[in-house]
Amino acid sequence: MIIGMLLTGGVFGVDAAAANPTRGAVFGILSGILYGVYIFGIHHCRKIAPQYVVAPVEVGTIAAGVMTAAAGIVLGGLDFELGWDGWAWILALAVCGQALSWVLLSISSPLVPVPTTAALMLLQPLSAVVLGSLIAGERLQPAQWIGAVIVAAIVWVVGGGPAALTRRRR
């Protein structure tokens, strides 16, 4: 799985047109590691204190927002003048795409083994890479496509493979 993540993150097979491929690869690896830590932390929080469903997600979301704002201010490029429609889309994305999905994950994660949860959660960044290529026109290198296929195959195997398709629900 780690090799698939490295390939998908662009560590091998650098795009010659990329502005700073090394920085992109480092950020990709770092985000993958921190994503795994976050998944493990959410799962662990639910095991230790099952009565707190929203609190770990709330703390993580607020911390991510503060760090993103700080980085945007320090590094530049943060634009607060989005207009009402822009802020409405940001709010809809934050509530539906992040907060609600993470609360649902927080509720369900204690019911699934940690390796399975972590493997399934890799589908979200993997789908972002693939959709970025298909919709936004990002050019993935062959190594990145190979990494995406490896990660998807491992997630399928960890999720039960062909047996999961035929298994009856209780």
C-alpha positions as CSV (number, residue, x, y, z in Angstrom):
1,M,0.0,0.0,0.0
2,I,2.8,2.4,0.8
3,I,4.4,1.8,-2.6
4,G,1.1,2.6,-4.2
5,M,0.8,5.8,-2.2
6,L,4.3,6.8,-3.1
7,L,3.6,6.1,-6.8
8,T,0.3,8.0,-6.7
9,G,1.9,10.9,-4.9
10,G,4.4,11.4,-7.7
11,V,7.6,10.4,-5.9
12,F,8.6,8.3,-8.9
13,G,8.1,9.5,-12.5
14,V,8.2,13.3,-12.1
15,D,6.3,15.5,-14.5
16,A,8.8,17.7,-16.3
17,A,6.2,20.5,-16.5
18,A,5.6,20.6,-12.8
19,A,6.7,23.8,-11.0
20,N,8.1,22.1,-8.0
21,P,7.7,18.3,-8.1
22,T,9.9,17.6,-5.0
23,R,7.8,19.8,-2.9
24,G,4.6,18.2,-4.3
25,A,6.0,14.7,-3.5
26,V,7.0,15.7,0.0
27,F,3.6,17.3,0.7
28,G,1.9,14.2,-0.8
29,I,3.9,11.8,1.5
30,L,3.4,14.0,4.5
31,S,-0.4,14.3,3.9
32,G,-0.7,10.5,3.5
33,I,1.1,10.0,6.8
34,L,-0.9,12.6,8.7
35,Y,-4.1,11.3,7.1
36,G,-3.3,7.8,8.5
37,V,-2.5,9.3,12.0
38,Y,-5.9,11.2,11.9
39,I,-7.8,8.0,10.9
40,F,-6.1,6.1,13.7
41,G,-6.8,8.9,16.2
42,I,-10.5,9.1,15.3
43,H,-10.8,5.4,15.6
44,H,-9.0,5.4,18.9
45,C,-11.0,8.3,20.3
46,R,-14.2,6.4,19.6
47,K,-12.9,3.3,21.3
48,I,-11.8,5.2,24.5
49,A,-14.7,7.6,24.8
50,P,-17.6,6.3,22.6
51,Q,-20.0,9.1,23.9
52,Y,-17.9,11.7,22.1
53,V,-18.8,11.4,18.4
54,V,-18.6,15.0,17.2
55,A,-15.8,16.4,19.5
56,P,-12.8,14.7,17.8
57,V,-14.1,15.7,14.3
58,E,-14.8,19.2,15.6
59,V,-11.3,19.6,17.1
60,G,-9.7,18.2,13.9
61,T,-11.8,20.5,11.6
62,I,-11.1,23.6,13.6
63,A,-7.4,22.8,13.8
64,A,-7.3,22.2,10.0
65,G,-9.1,25.5,9.4
66,V,-6.8,27.5,11.6
67,M,-3.6,25.9,10.1
68,T,-4.9,26.4,6.6
69,A,-5.7,30.1,7.3
70,A,-2.3,30.6,9.0
71,A,-0.4,29.0,6.1
72,G,-2.5,31.0,3.6
73,I,-1.7,34.3,5.3
74,V,2.0,33.5,5.8
75,L,2.6,32.0,2.3
76,G,0.1,34.3,0.5
77,G,-2.6,33.4,-1.9
78,L,-5.5,33.3,0.6
79,D,-8.5,35.1,-0.9
80,F,-11.3,36.1,1.5
81,E,-13.2,38.1,-1.1
82,L,-15.3,35.2,-2.6
83,G,-18.7,36.9,-2.6
84,W,-21.8,35.4,-1.0
85,D,-22.1,32.6,-3.5
86,G,-18.5,31.6,-3.0
87,W,-18.9,31.5,0.7
88,A,-22.1,29.5,0.4
89,W,-20.2,26.9,-1.7
90,I,-17.4,26.8,0.8
91,L,-19.9,26.4,3.7
92,A,-21.7,23.6,1.8
93,L,-18.5,21.8,1.1
94,A,-17.3,22.2,4.7
95,V,-20.6,20.8,6.1
96,C,-21.5,18.1,3.6
97,G,-18.1,17.1,2.3
98,Q,-16.1,17.3,5.5
99,A,-17.9,17.6,8.8
100,L,-20.9,15.3,8.1
101,S,-18.8,12.7,6.4
102,W,-16.3,12.6,9.2
103,V,-19.0,12.4,11.9
104,L,-20.4,9.4,10.0
105,L,-17.0,7.9,9.8
106,S,-16.4,8.5,13.5
107,I,-19.7,6.7,14.3
108,S,-18.9,3.7,12.2
109,S,-15.1,3.3,12.6
110,P,-15.3,1.3,15.9
111,L,-17.4,-1.3,14.1
112,V,-14.6,-2.0,11.5
113,P,-11.0,-3.0,12.1
114,V,-8.5,-0.2,11.9
115,P,-6.6,-1.6,8.8
116,T,-9.9,-1.9,6.9
117,T,-11.0,1.6,7.9
118,A,-7.6,3.1,6.9
119,A,-7.6,1.2,3.6
120,L,-11.1,2.4,2.7
121,M,-10.2,5.9,3.7
122,L,-7.4,5.9,1.1
123,L,-10.2,5.8,-1.6
124,Q,-11.0,9.5,-0.9
125,P,-7.6,11.0,-1.8
126,L,-7.2,8.4,-4.5
127,S,-10.5,9.5,-6.1
128,A,-9.4,13.1,-5.8
129,V,-6.3,12.4,-7.8
130,V,-8.2,10.5,-10.5
131,L,-11.0,13.1,-10.6
132,G,-8.4,15.8,-10.8
133,S,-7.0,14.1,-13.9
134,L,-10.4,13.5,-15.5
135,I,-12.2,16.7,-14.6
136,A,-9.5,19.4,-14.1
137,G,-7.2,18.1,-16.8
138,E,-4.2,17.4,-14.5
139,R,-1.7,15.2,-16.2
140,L,-0.8,12.1,-14.2
141,Q,2.4,10.2,-15.0
142,P,2.2,6.5,-15.8
143,A,3.7,5.7,-12.4
144,Q,0.9,7.7,-10.7
145,W,-1.8,5.6,-12.6
146,I,0.0,2.4,-11.6
147,G,0.1,3.6,-7.9
148,A,-3.6,4.4,-8.1
149,V,-4.4,0.9,-9.4
150,I,-2.2,-0.7,-6.7
151,V,-4.0,1.3,-3.9
152,A,-7.4,0.5,-5.3
153,A,-6.5,-3.2,-5.6
154,I,-5.2,-3.4,-2.0
155,V,-8.3,-1.6,-0.7
156,W,-10.4,-4.2,-2.5
157,V,-8.4,-7.1,-1.0
158,V,-8.4,-5.6,2.5
159,G,-12.2,-5.0,2.1
160,G,-12.8,-8.7,1.5
161,G,-12.1,-9.1,-2.3
162,P,-14.5,-11.3,-4.3
163,A,-15.8,-12.9,-1.1
164,A,-17.2,-9.5,0.1
165,L,-19.3,-9.3,-3.1
166,T,-21.1,-12.6,-2.4
167,R,-21.2,-12.5,1.5
168,R,-24.7,-12.3,2.9
169,R,-25.5,-9.5,5.3
170,R,-26.8,-10.5,8.7
